[in-house]
Amino acid sequence: MERECLEYGFNEEQTNKLLHGQNINYSGWLHSNEYRRNVLADNVTAQVIRDENRNLFLHINEIPIAQWFKEQFGLGQEKRRGLRR
């Protein structure tokens, strides 16, 4: 999780806070390796959440970061409009 937080664009101090269960307010660029793009995060809240299996997941504004990136890039929305036959 530490490596992932650093790859997303958080610095070491922010990553340390996240890994110790603290929420951080963040404004700046976040990077998605999956989409190979950056997005400007303006005053978001980041936190690491542990699930029932003790796995760690990064959330932005209480949304899993993968879903948050999709929303920022406008992905996963219906783009087709046409006549059904």
Phi, psi and omega in degrees: 000324179301313180299317180297315180300318179294320179294327179291335177125002176282145178279178185296320180295315179296317179299318179299317178297316180299317182289342177262018172085009180268146172275146175232146171269135187222137170226126181156190182272137172243143184248134174254114175293326181299315182261355181052047181218158174252152176221142179278121177260117184252107177055057177259163175251124179251143177205153174255127182246139178258128180274184183295339177267010178069021174275146181260138180223134178274133179237143173242122184051043177066019177242135176307139188300326178298316178293321180299316177299317179303317180294321181293325181270358179072028181264158177083006178259150178296123179248347183275131173225121181191182180274136174269137180245000000 
